[in-house]
Amino acid sequence: MTESKPVAVCCPTTAHHSEAQALATQLGLDFYPSAATELPGEVALALLCDAQGWALQPTGCKAPGAVRVDFAGGAVDHRRRFGGGKGQMIAKAVGLKAGVYPRVLDATAGLGRDAFVLASLGCQVELFERSPVVATLLADGLARAYAEGDSELRGIVARMTLHAQDARSALADWTQPWRPDVVYLDPMFPERQKSAQVKKEMALFHDLVGRDDDAGDLLAPALALAHYRVVVKRPRKAPFLAGVEPGYQLAGKTSRYDIYPLKALPAGLNAETRSATPD
């Protein structure tokens, strides 16, 4: 991960000053009781706390605007309702099908969208995010979805567990009493996207965390830990992660999934059958 630009916590809403100050102290960031547009010039990005929750936005001007994690509306909710269900490439890539619901470790969670899709289809998903700022946005989005969503949305979020830590160390020195069926990797990569929203978010993420130059370090420990397979999402024409050729691929118009199979996913793999079989 390349060096990030300076970030500060800001909060223009008096009612949320205590919460914002506490997080700033926790993350070792400066706190400003003002709007993001009023921060000093040396601060490039603002972790904003307001009545809507947490957001990330550039300072000094309103464009391109704030980025929030919202599982209850927008593109994420539309994909949940109309995205194609188990017919989606990501579902096929992790091996999800009738009666088979793998436990997935998402080692590069980001804004949690792919993890949400898998959880909405019935998978248990463990999300690892090493950027404290991104993890804050993701935790806020999960909490709001659970508090404000309907029973279906709360059920989905209940299958998502966030770990605010670097997956590299977690994978290499695994201490949990369970092992993931599938490890999923989606390292940041400069994609050519037409969507203005995607461009805005990618620009902010590159400003915040740079590029995932060390993403290749995840593949070997992922292969050592996963029970059944490792799945790597890549832009369609990108090189293989760490130069390792996958067993097979699923390709779409702009992206592909490289699948590294370890052994066949058993029929009837779900939370009940898994609890009866020790890892």
C-alpha positions, 0 to 999 in steps of 0.5 A, a space after each residue: 500500500 503506497 503512502 496516503 494523503 493527510 486525513 483529518 476528522 471533521 464534524 460540523 454538527 455539535 451533537 456529534 462532536 464527542 463521537 468524532 473526537 473519540 474516533 480522531 483520538 483512536 485513529 491518531 488524527 486531528 479533529 476539526 469542529 467544522 465542515 470539510 470545506 473549511 479544513 487547512 490546505 494541508 489536509 487533503 481528505 476529511 473523515 466527516 461525521 454528521 447526522 447521516 453517519 460517517 463519510 469520506 470527502 476531499 477538502 477545499 471544495 464540494 466536488 466530487 462529494 462525499 462517499 458513504 457506505 449505504 447498503 439500504 439504497 442506491 446501486 447496492 440495494 438495486 443489485 440485491 434486488 435485480 442483480 441476478 442472484 446466484 447467476 452472478 459471476 461472483 456467486 459462481 466464482 465462489 461456488 455458491 449454488 443450491 444447498 452450497 453456501 461457502 463461508 467466505 473470507 473477504 481479505 480486501 473488503 473496501 466498501 463491502 459491496 461484493 461481501 454484501 452480495 455474497 451475504 445476500 445470497 446466503 453466505 457467511 462473510 468475514 470482511 478484513 479491511 486494513 485502512 482504519 478510515 475505510 473500516 470506519 465507513 464500512 462499520 458505520 454502513 453495517 450499523 446503519 443497515 442493521 438499525 434502520 433496515 427491514 428484517 431481510 436487510 438485518 439478516 444479511 448484515 448479520 452474516 457479515 463480520 468486520 475485522 478492522 485489520 490487515 488480512 496479510 498478517 491474519 492469513 499468515 498467522 491464523 488463530 481462529 477456531 475455523 478456516 474459511 471455505 473460500 478466500 476472496 481477493 479484490 485488490 485495488 486496480 486502476 480500472 476504466 469505468 464509465 460510471 461517475 460514481 465509481 470514478 469518484 470513489 476510486 479517486 478518493 480511495 487512491 488518494 487515501 490508500 494509494 495502490 495495493 502494490 503489495 496485493 500479491 503478498 495475499 495469494 500464498 497465505 490465502 492458498 494455504 488457509 482456504 479449505 476449497 478455493 481462492 478467488 481473485 477479482 481482476 480487471 479483464 486484461 490485468 496480469 495474474 496476481 503474483 504472476 500465478 496462473 489460476 486453475 480457471 477463469 470466469 470473464 465478463 466485459 470489464 472484469 474477470 474472476 481467477 479461481 484457484 481450486 484446492 478441492 471440490 466444494 462438497 454438496 450441502 455445505 452450509 452453516 449447519 453442516 459446517 458446525 458439525 464438522 471440525 475445521 
